[in-house]
Amino acid sequence: MDYGYLELRIEELLAEKNISKNKICKDLDIPRSNFNRYCRNDFQRLDTGLICKLCYYLNISIGELIVYHKR
């Protein structure tokens, strides 16, 4: 059964807030290669620590970062 999928709105939020990937990776000590996978929504599991860092850094709620799409 297909339960849908999650989408991370990282690229959109960074553009809205005019923050570069290099800056956020440096500020949050996140490896760029890992961060790029999340930006492409190429993940199997979410790192809750990373999600918390992103919400805090971007000053957003989890619902603004993660969107559920039902198929």
MOHU-V409367 format. One record per residue. N is the residue number from 1. RES is the residue in one small letter. PHI is phi in whole degrees, -180 to 180 (NA if undefined). Layout:
N&RES&PHI ; N&RES&PHI
This chain:
1&m&NA ; 2&d&-96 ; 3&y&-96 ; 4&g&97 ; 5&y&-152 ; 6&l&-103 ; 7&e&-123 ; 8&l&-94 ; 9&r&-94 ; 10&i&-60 ; 11&e&-56 ; 12&e&-63 ; 13&l&-68 ; 14&l&-63 ; 15&a&-64 ; 16&e&-61 ; 17&k&-97 ; 18&n&55 ; 19&i&-117 ; 20&s&-82 ; 21&k&-63 ; 22&n&-60 ; 23&k&-65 ; 24&i&-67 ; 25&c&-65 ; 26&k&-67 ; 27&d&-62 ; 28&l&-101 ; 29&d&55 ; 30&i&-113 ; 31&p&-60 ; 32&r&-59 ; 33&s&-63 ; 34&n&-65 ; 35&f&-62 ; 36&n&-61 ; 37&r&-63 ; 38&y&-64 ; 39&c&-63 ; 40&r&-85 ; 41&n&58 ; 42&d&-108 ; 43&f&-146 ; 44&q&-102 ; 45&r&-134 ; 46&l&-97 ; 47&d&-87 ; 48&t&-63 ; 49&g&-63 ; 50&l&-66 ; 51&i&-60 ; 52&c&-64 ; 53&k&-59 ; 54&l&-64 ; 55&c&-61 ; 56&y&-65 ; 57&y&-62 ; 58&l&-87 ; 59&n&56 ; 60&i&-133 ; 61&s&-91 ; 62&i&-62 ; 63&g&-68 ; 64&e&-81 ; 65&l&-92 ; 66&i&-113 ; 67&v&-120 ; 68&y&-94 ; 69&h&-115 ; 70&k&-88 ; 71&r&-98
